[in-house]
C-alpha cells in the first residue's frame, strides 16, 4: 500500500523522485566514502514508525540485506502538528485530501534492522 502517494514521478504534478540521489549515496557507501554510521542513522522514532506504521516492501535493505525496507509516509500542512503527521492508513490519507489547503507528503524508506533510511519521494497533496 502506497497510502495515496503515487510511485512514478510523472503521475502527479509537483512530485519529486529521489532514486538518483539514493543510488549516489549507496555508491558512495559501497566505495567507502560513507560509513555505515552515516547511512544507517535513522532516529529511534523513525524506526518505530517503520515497524508500527510503515508498509513493508518486497525490497531487501541495500545495506544489511537482512530485512525488507518499509515505507513511512509523513504529511505536513495547515492544521497539522509542526512535526507532521505519520499516515497509517489509506483512510487517513483520504481525510487529509478532503481538507482545504495544500499539504506536502513525504515517503521515507527505512530498514528497521540496521537503520538505513532515505527519502523516496515527495509530492504536493491538494
PyMOL commands that place a pseudoatom at each C-alpha (Angstrom):
pseudoatom trace, name=CA, resn=UNK, resi=1, chain=A, elem=C, hetatm=0, pos=[0.000, 0.000, 0.000]
pseudoatom trace, name=CA, resn=UNK, resi=2, chain=A, elem=C, hetatm=0, pos=[1.396, 3.384, -1.015]
pseudoatom trace, name=CA, resn=UNK, resi=3, chain=A, elem=C, hetatm=0, pos=[-1.037, 5.449, 1.042]
pseudoatom trace, name=CA, resn=UNK, resi=4, chain=A, elem=C, hetatm=0, pos=[-2.130, 7.525, -1.902]
pseudoatom trace, name=CA, resn=UNK, resi=5, chain=A, elem=C, hetatm=0, pos=[1.275, 8.840, -2.906]
pseudoatom trace, name=CA, resn=UNK, resi=6, chain=A, elem=C, hetatm=0, pos=[1.942, 7.643, -6.442]
pseudoatom trace, name=CA, resn=UNK, resi=7, chain=A, elem=C, hetatm=0, pos=[5.023, 5.627, -7.318]
pseudoatom trace, name=CA, resn=UNK, resi=8, chain=A, elem=C, hetatm=0, pos=[6.138, 7.374, -10.516]
pseudoatom trace, name=CA, resn=UNK, resi=9, chain=A, elem=C, hetatm=0, pos=[7.327, 10.955, -10.728]
pseudoatom trace, name=CA, resn=UNK, resi=10, chain=A, elem=C, hetatm=0, pos=[5.282, 11.713, -13.859]
pseudoatom trace, name=CA, resn=UNK, resi=11, chain=A, elem=C, hetatm=0, pos=[1.987, 10.635, -12.259]
pseudoatom trace, name=CA, resn=UNK, resi=12, chain=A, elem=C, hetatm=0, pos=[1.475, 13.705, -10.077]
pseudoatom trace, name=CA, resn=UNK, resi=13, chain=A, elem=C, hetatm=0, pos=[2.366, 17.341, -10.721]
pseudoatom trace, name=CA, resn=UNK, resi=14, chain=A, elem=C, hetatm=0, pos=[4.903, 18.571, -8.208]
pseudoatom trace, name=CA, resn=UNK, resi=15, chain=A, elem=C, hetatm=0, pos=[6.207, 15.107, -7.340]
pseudoatom trace, name=CA, resn=UNK, resi=16, chain=A, elem=C, hetatm=0, pos=[9.936, 14.578, -6.847]
pseudoatom trace, name=CA, resn=UNK, resi=17, chain=A, elem=C, hetatm=0, pos=[11.511, 11.132, -7.017]
pseudoatom trace, name=CA, resn=UNK, resi=18, chain=A, elem=C, hetatm=0, pos=[14.822, 10.651, -5.181]
pseudoatom trace, name=CA, resn=UNK, resi=19, chain=A, elem=C, hetatm=0, pos=[16.044, 7.401, -6.831]
pseudoatom trace, name=CA, resn=UNK, resi=20, chain=A, elem=C, hetatm=0, pos=[19.132, 9.003, -8.373]
pseudoatom trace, name=CA, resn=UNK, resi=21, chain=A, elem=C, hetatm=0, pos=[20.189, 10.504, -5.053]
pseudoatom trace, name=CA, resn=UNK, resi=22, chain=A, elem=C, hetatm=0, pos=[19.649, 7.109, -3.409]
pseudoatom trace, name=CA, resn=UNK, resi=23, chain=A, elem=C, hetatm=0, pos=[21.917, 5.480, -5.993]
pseudoatom trace, name=CA, resn=UNK, resi=24, chain=A, elem=C, hetatm=0, pos=[24.562, 8.147, -5.422]
pseudoatom trace, name=CA, resn=UNK, resi=25, chain=A, elem=C, hetatm=0, pos=[24.528, 7.662, -1.635]
pseudoatom trace, name=CA, resn=UNK, resi=26, chain=A, elem=C, hetatm=0, pos=[24.715, 3.890, -1.958]
pseudoatom trace, name=CA, resn=UNK, resi=27, chain=A, elem=C, hetatm=0, pos=[27.594, 4.151, -4.455]
pseudoatom trace, name=CA, resn=UNK, resi=28, chain=A, elem=C, hetatm=0, pos=[29.491, 6.370, -2.004]
pseudoatom trace, name=CA, resn=UNK, resi=29, chain=A, elem=C, hetatm=0, pos=[28.823, 3.903, 0.807]
pseudoatom trace, name=CA, resn=UNK, resi=30, chain=A, elem=C, hetatm=0, pos=[29.964, 0.933, -1.296]
pseudoatom trace, name=CA, resn=UNK, resi=31, chain=A, elem=C, hetatm=0, pos=[33.173, 2.770, -2.231]
pseudoatom trace, name=CA, resn=UNK, resi=32, chain=A, elem=C, hetatm=0, pos=[33.913, 3.503, 1.415]
pseudoatom trace, name=CA, resn=UNK, resi=33, chain=A, elem=C, hetatm=0, pos=[33.417, 7.270, 1.132]
pseudoatom trace, name=CA, resn=UNK, resi=34, chain=A, elem=C, hetatm=0, pos=[30.499, 6.993, 3.592]
pseudoatom trace, name=CA, resn=UNK, resi=35, chain=A, elem=C, hetatm=0, pos=[30.492, 4.820, 6.705]
pseudoatom trace, name=CA, resn=UNK, resi=36, chain=A, elem=C, hetatm=0, pos=[27.699, 2.564, 7.952]
pseudoatom trace, name=CA, resn=UNK, resi=37, chain=A, elem=C, hetatm=0, pos=[27.032, 5.124, 10.682]
pseudoatom trace, name=CA, resn=UNK, resi=38, chain=A, elem=C, hetatm=0, pos=[26.465, 7.825, 8.078]
pseudoatom trace, name=CA, resn=UNK, resi=39, chain=A, elem=C, hetatm=0, pos=[23.924, 5.866, 6.038]
pseudoatom trace, name=CA, resn=UNK, resi=40, chain=A, elem=C, hetatm=0, pos=[22.267, 3.917, 8.872]
pseudoatom trace, name=CA, resn=UNK, resi=41, chain=A, elem=C, hetatm=0, pos=[21.338, 6.892, 11.027]
pseudoatom trace, name=CA, resn=UNK, resi=42, chain=A, elem=C, hetatm=0, pos=[17.554, 6.583, 11.397]
pseudoatom trace, name=CA, resn=UNK, resi=43, chain=A, elem=C, hetatm=0, pos=[16.318, 8.132, 14.619]
pseudoatom trace, name=CA, resn=UNK, resi=44, chain=A, elem=C, hetatm=0, pos=[14.551, 5.827, 17.050]
pseudoatom trace, name=CA, resn=UNK, resi=45, chain=A, elem=C, hetatm=0, pos=[11.144, 7.419, 16.326]
pseudoatom trace, name=CA, resn=UNK, resi=46, chain=A, elem=C, hetatm=0, pos=[11.550, 6.857, 12.592]
pseudoatom trace, name=CA, resn=UNK, resi=47, chain=A, elem=C, hetatm=0, pos=[12.456, 3.212, 13.184]
pseudoatom trace, name=CA, resn=UNK, resi=48, chain=A, elem=C, hetatm=0, pos=[9.435, 2.778, 15.484]
pseudoatom trace, name=CA, resn=UNK, resi=49, chain=A, elem=C, hetatm=0, pos=[7.163, 4.340, 12.877]
pseudoatom trace, name=CA, resn=UNK, resi=50, chain=A, elem=C, hetatm=0, pos=[8.607, 1.994, 10.258]
pseudoatom trace, name=CA, resn=UNK, resi=51, chain=A, elem=C, hetatm=0, pos=[7.735, -1.035, 12.386]
pseudoatom trace, name=CA, resn=UNK, resi=52, chain=A, elem=C, hetatm=0, pos=[4.319, 0.088, 13.644]
pseudoatom trace, name=CA, resn=UNK, resi=53, chain=A, elem=C, hetatm=0, pos=[3.017, 2.436, 10.924]
pseudoatom trace, name=CA, resn=UNK, resi=54, chain=A, elem=C, hetatm=0, pos=[5.041, 1.718, 7.799]
pseudoatom trace, name=CA, resn=UNK, resi=55, chain=A, elem=C, hetatm=0, pos=[4.217, -0.582, 4.930]
pseudoatom trace, name=CA, resn=UNK, resi=56, chain=A, elem=C, hetatm=0, pos=[6.602, -3.403, 4.191]
pseudoatom trace, name=CA, resn=UNK, resi=57, chain=A, elem=C, hetatm=0, pos=[8.032, -3.660, 0.695]
pseudoatom trace, name=CA, resn=UNK, resi=58, chain=A, elem=C, hetatm=0, pos=[9.460, -6.650, -1.118]
pseudoatom trace, name=CA, resn=UNK, resi=59, chain=A, elem=C, hetatm=0, pos=[12.811, -4.864, -1.411]
pseudoatom trace, name=CA, resn=UNK, resi=60, chain=A, elem=C, hetatm=0, pos=[15.705, -6.015, 0.763]
pseudoatom trace, name=CA, resn=UNK, resi=61, chain=A, elem=C, hetatm=0, pos=[17.658, -3.354, 2.615]
pseudoatom trace, name=CA, resn=UNK, resi=62, chain=A, elem=C, hetatm=0, pos=[20.525, -2.241, 0.333]
pseudoatom trace, name=CA, resn=UNK, resi=63, chain=A, elem=C, hetatm=0, pos=[22.889, -2.025, 3.320]
pseudoatom trace, name=CA, resn=UNK, resi=64, chain=A, elem=C, hetatm=0, pos=[22.296, -5.012, 5.612]
pseudoatom trace, name=CA, resn=UNK, resi=65, chain=A, elem=C, hetatm=0, pos=[20.322, -7.149, 3.103]
pseudoatom trace, name=CA, resn=UNK, resi=66, chain=A, elem=C, hetatm=0, pos=[18.724, -8.920, 6.110]
pseudoatom trace, name=CA, resn=UNK, resi=67, chain=A, elem=C, hetatm=0, pos=[15.435, -7.027, 6.380]
pseudoatom trace, name=CA, resn=UNK, resi=68, chain=A, elem=C, hetatm=0, pos=[12.911, -5.605, 3.950]
pseudoatom trace, name=CA, resn=UNK, resi=69, chain=A, elem=C, hetatm=0, pos=[12.702, -1.836, 3.863]
pseudoatom trace, name=CA, resn=UNK, resi=70, chain=A, elem=C, hetatm=0, pos=[9.438, -0.286, 4.970]
pseudoatom trace, name=CA, resn=UNK, resi=71, chain=A, elem=C, hetatm=0, pos=[7.876, 2.899, 3.620]
pseudoatom trace, name=CA, resn=UNK, resi=72, chain=A, elem=C, hetatm=0, pos=[6.783, 5.523, 6.127]
pseudoatom trace, name=CA, resn=UNK, resi=73, chain=A, elem=C, hetatm=0, pos=[4.589, 8.405, 4.930]
pseudoatom trace, name=CA, resn=UNK, resi=74, chain=A, elem=C, hetatm=0, pos=[4.582, 11.821, 6.605]
pseudoatom trace, name=CA, resn=UNK, resi=75, chain=A, elem=C, hetatm=0, pos=[2.334, 14.757, 5.731]
pseudoatom trace, name=CA, resn=UNK, resi=76, chain=A, elem=C, hetatm=0, pos=[2.895, 18.414, 6.631]
pseudoatom trace, name=CA, resn=UNK, resi=77, chain=A, elem=C, hetatm=0, pos=[0.471, 21.262, 6.205]
pseudoatom trace, name=CA, resn=UNK, resi=78, chain=A, elem=C, hetatm=0, pos=[-2.192, 23.516, 7.703]
pseudoatom trace, name=CA, resn=UNK, resi=79, chain=A, elem=C, hetatm=0, pos=[-3.728, 22.401, 10.988]
pseudoatom trace, name=CA, resn=UNK, resi=80, chain=A, elem=C, hetatm=0, pos=[-1.281, 19.508, 11.344]
pseudoatom trace, name=CA, resn=UNK, resi=81, chain=A, elem=C, hetatm=0, pos=[1.381, 19.273, 14.060]
pseudoatom trace, name=CA, resn=UNK, resi=82, chain=A, elem=C, hetatm=0, pos=[4.612, 21.124, 13.248]
pseudoatom trace, name=CA, resn=UNK, resi=83, chain=A, elem=C, hetatm=0, pos=[6.448, 17.776, 13.213]
pseudoatom trace, name=CA, resn=UNK, resi=84, chain=A, elem=C, hetatm=0, pos=[3.967, 16.473, 10.632]
pseudoatom trace, name=CA, resn=UNK, resi=85, chain=A, elem=C, hetatm=0, pos=[1.645, 13.519, 10.793]
pseudoatom trace, name=CA, resn=UNK, resi=86, chain=A, elem=C, hetatm=0, pos=[2.687, 9.933, 10.202]
pseudoatom trace, name=CA, resn=UNK, resi=87, chain=A, elem=C, hetatm=0, pos=[-0.015, 8.459, 7.962]
pseudoatom trace, name=CA, resn=UNK, resi=88, chain=A, elem=C, hetatm=0, pos=[-1.054, 4.954, 8.936]
pseudoatom trace, name=CA, resn=UNK, resi=89, chain=A, elem=C, hetatm=0, pos=[-3.856, 4.109, 6.504]
pseudoatom trace, name=CA, resn=UNK, resi=90, chain=A, elem=C, hetatm=0, pos=[-5.395, 4.981, 3.165]
pseudoatom trace, name=CA, resn=UNK, resi=91, chain=A, elem=C, hetatm=0, pos=[-8.456, 6.225, 5.084]
pseudoatom trace, name=CA, resn=UNK, resi=92, chain=A, elem=C, hetatm=0, pos=[-6.318, 8.728, 6.987]
pseudoatom trace, name=CA, resn=UNK, resi=93, chain=A, elem=C, hetatm=0, pos=[-4.750, 9.902, 3.704]
pseudoatom trace, name=CA, resn=UNK, resi=94, chain=A, elem=C, hetatm=0, pos=[-8.235, 10.382, 2.232]
pseudoatom trace, name=CA, resn=UNK, resi=95, chain=A, elem=C, hetatm=0, pos=[-9.164, 12.612, 5.188]
pseudoatom trace, name=CA, resn=UNK, resi=96, chain=A, elem=C, hetatm=0, pos=[-6.071, 14.740, 4.535]
pseudoatom trace, name=CA, resn=UNK, resi=97, chain=A, elem=C, hetatm=0, pos=[-7.045, 15.089, 0.859]
pseudoatom trace, name=CA, resn=UNK, resi=98, chain=A, elem=C, hetatm=0, pos=[-10.550, 16.210, 1.845]
pseudoatom trace, name=CA, resn=UNK, resi=99, chain=A, elem=C, hetatm=0, pos=[-9.177, 19.111, 3.875]
pseudoatom trace, name=CA, resn=UNK, resi=100, chain=A, elem=C, hetatm=0, pos=[-8.762, 22.565, 2.429]
pseudoatom trace, name=CA, resn=UNK, resi=101, chain=A, elem=C, hetatm=0, pos=[-5.203, 23.636, 1.812]
pseudoatom trace, name=CA, resn=UNK, resi=102, chain=A, elem=C, hetatm=0, pos=[-2.040, 22.353, 0.254]
pseudoatom trace, name=CA, resn=UNK, resi=103, chain=A, elem=C, hetatm=0, pos=[-0.138, 19.605, 2.022]
pseudoatom trace, name=CA, resn=UNK, resi=104, chain=A, elem=C, hetatm=0, pos=[3.310, 18.149, 1.420]
pseudoatom trace, name=CA, resn=UNK, resi=105, chain=A, elem=C, hetatm=0, pos=[3.708, 14.378, 1.564]
pseudoatom trace, name=CA, resn=UNK, resi=106, chain=A, elem=C, hetatm=0, pos=[6.997, 12.540, 2.043]
pseudoatom trace, name=CA, resn=UNK, resi=107, chain=A, elem=C, hetatm=0, pos=[7.702, 8.819, 1.768]
pseudoatom trace, name=CA, resn=UNK, resi=108, chain=A, elem=C, hetatm=0, pos=[10.834, 7.569, 3.528]
pseudoatom trace, name=CA, resn=UNK, resi=109, chain=A, elem=C, hetatm=0, pos=[12.238, 4.069, 3.183]
pseudoatom trace, name=CA, resn=UNK, resi=110, chain=A, elem=C, hetatm=0, pos=[13.564, 2.676, 6.449]
pseudoatom trace, name=CA, resn=UNK, resi=111, chain=A, elem=C, hetatm=0, pos=[15.266, -0.551, 7.442]
pseudoatom trace, name=CA, resn=UNK, resi=112, chain=A, elem=C, hetatm=0, pos=[14.044, -1.418, 10.939]
pseudoatom trace, name=CA, resn=UNK, resi=113, chain=A, elem=C, hetatm=0, pos=[17.124, -3.603, 11.414]
pseudoatom trace, name=CA, resn=UNK, resi=114, chain=A, elem=C, hetatm=0, pos=[20.173, -1.505, 10.560]
pseudoatom trace, name=CA, resn=UNK, resi=115, chain=A, elem=C, hetatm=0, pos=[18.609, 1.976, 10.411]
pseudoatom trace, name=CA, resn=UNK, resi=116, chain=A, elem=C, hetatm=0, pos=[19.176, 2.704, 6.711]
pseudoatom trace, name=CA, resn=UNK, resi=117, chain=A, elem=C, hetatm=0, pos=[16.786, 5.458, 5.643]
pseudoatom trace, name=CA, resn=UNK, resi=118, chain=A, elem=C, hetatm=0, pos=[16.326, 7.564, 2.578]
pseudoatom trace, name=CA, resn=UNK, resi=119, chain=A, elem=C, hetatm=0, pos=[13.689, 9.875, 1.181]
pseudoatom trace, name=CA, resn=UNK, resi=120, chain=A, elem=C, hetatm=0, pos=[11.901, 8.016, -1.648]
pseudoatom trace, name=CA, resn=UNK, resi=121, chain=A, elem=C, hetatm=0, pos=[9.638, 10.773, -2.964]
pseudoatom trace, name=CA, resn=UNK, resi=122, chain=A, elem=C, hetatm=0, pos=[7.817, 13.953, -2.061]
pseudoatom trace, name=CA, resn=UNK, resi=123, chain=A, elem=C, hetatm=0, pos=[4.645, 15.325, -3.535]
pseudoatom trace, name=CA, resn=UNK, resi=124, chain=A, elem=C, hetatm=0, pos=[2.052, 18.037, -3.128]
pseudoatom trace, name=CA, resn=UNK, resi=125, chain=A, elem=C, hetatm=0, pos=[-1.349, 16.929, -1.907]
pseudoatom trace, name=CA, resn=UNK, resi=126, chain=A, elem=C, hetatm=0, pos=[-4.154, 19.267, -2.916]
for i in range(1, 126): cmd.bond("trace and resi %d" % i, "trace and resi %d" % (i + 1))
show_as sticks, trace
zoom trace
